[in-house]
């Protein structure tokens, strides 16, 4: 398997999210074992992470940017989303499935990421989330020449 890496600096603009996610998903060759997991789990989680970074992390500030790093190594697709905000403590976000929080708005995106990805990690500052999706050994990014 060939290791691949894609790095982007995105403007803090929600309209950029779908194109960025589609670009990344399209660079992953389809593998029957994980195609559905890639198209749904990874796509939804990455949209949530980027949206949270732009809305909450960067406070919708158009002067700020979001860094997206995607790595494919040893059958693992890893995406790190980092904003320029002050960060947060994910342990302080209430469980959106608890009866007292069902009608509240916060926490659903974090909940979805945890449920859809194999691993979700935050840096100590709380301004960067790493999403990990385990893939089969045959999953690769195509060469740039074919992109």
N, C-alpha and C positions, 0 to 999 in steps of 0.2 A: 504494500500500500504506500502511496506517495503522500507525504505530509503536505498540507496546504495551509495558507494563511491569507486572510483578507482583512484589511484595516481601513476604516472610514472615519472621517470627521464630518458629522452631519450638522447642518444648521439646526437651530432650535425651532423647527417648523414641523408641526404635526403632519402636514401634507407630504413630507419627505419619507415618512415611515413606510407606507405601502410599497413604494418603489424600491427602497433599500432592502426590505424583507424579500420582495419578489426577486431582486437581483441575486441575493444570497441563495435562496432556495433553488433558483434556476441554475446556479453554478454547481449544485450537488447532483451528480448523475443519479438517475432513478435506480433504486435497488428494490426489488420486489419485497424483500424482508422489511424494509423500513420506509418505503415510499409514503405510506399513509401517515406514519408517525412523523415523518419529516414535514409533509404538507400541512398537517393539522397541529400536532403538539408543538413542534418547533416554531411554526409560523405564529400561532396564537401567543406563545410565551414571549417571543421576540417583540411582537407588536406591543404587548403589555409592558415589557421592560423599557422599550424606547419611549412609549407614551408616558410612563411614570417619570422617566428621566427628564423629559421635556416639560411636563406639567408641574410636577412636584419638586423634582431636583433642581431644575433650572428656573422654576417659577415662571415659565412661559416667556422668559427674557430673550428677545431675538438676538441680543448681543452674545449670548452664550452658545456653546456647542456641545454635542454629545459624541463621544468616541465609541465606536463599535469595532471590536476585534473578534474575528471568527477564525477558529483553528480547527483543522481536521487532522487528528493524530491518533494512530493506534485504534481505529474504530470508534473514536469519540468525537463528536461535533460539539465544540465549546464556543459559546458566544459571551463576550464580556461587554457590558454596557456601562459606561462611566459618564456621569454628568459633572457639571462644575459647581454644584450646590454644596451645602454644608453637610448633607447626609442625614440619615435617620437611623433609628434602632428598629430593625424589623421585628424584634421580639415584643415591642410595645404596640404593634398594630393588632387591634382586636380581631379575634376569629370571626369572619363574616358568616359562618354557619351556626354560630351560637344563637339561640333563640332571641336573646336581647339585642343582637346586632343584625338580625335579618333585614330590617328596614333601613339600616345605616348604609352609607355609600362606600366607606373606606375598606380596603383590604381584599377586595375580590380579585384584583389582578395578581397580587402576591399569592393568594390561595390557588389561583389557576396555574401559575408558574410552578408551584410546588407539586401540584397534582399531575401536570402534563410532562414535566421534565424528570429525568433520572436523578439529577442533582441540581440544587440551587444554593449558591454561596454568596455572601455579602462581604465586602471588605470591612475592616474595623471602623472606618469613618462612616460607612453607610451610604456612600455615593457611587458605589459600583456593585453590580450584580453579575454573577457568572452563572450561566445556564449550561447544563451538560446533558447531551442526548447520546446514549450509547447506540452505535450503529454496527452493522455487520462488516466484516473485513473487506468486502468488495465495494464499499461506498467511497467514492472519491470526487474531488472537484476536477472538471476537465481542464486541460491545458489552456492557457490564455489564448492561444492561436485559434482554438475552436469556440471561444466564447463570443 
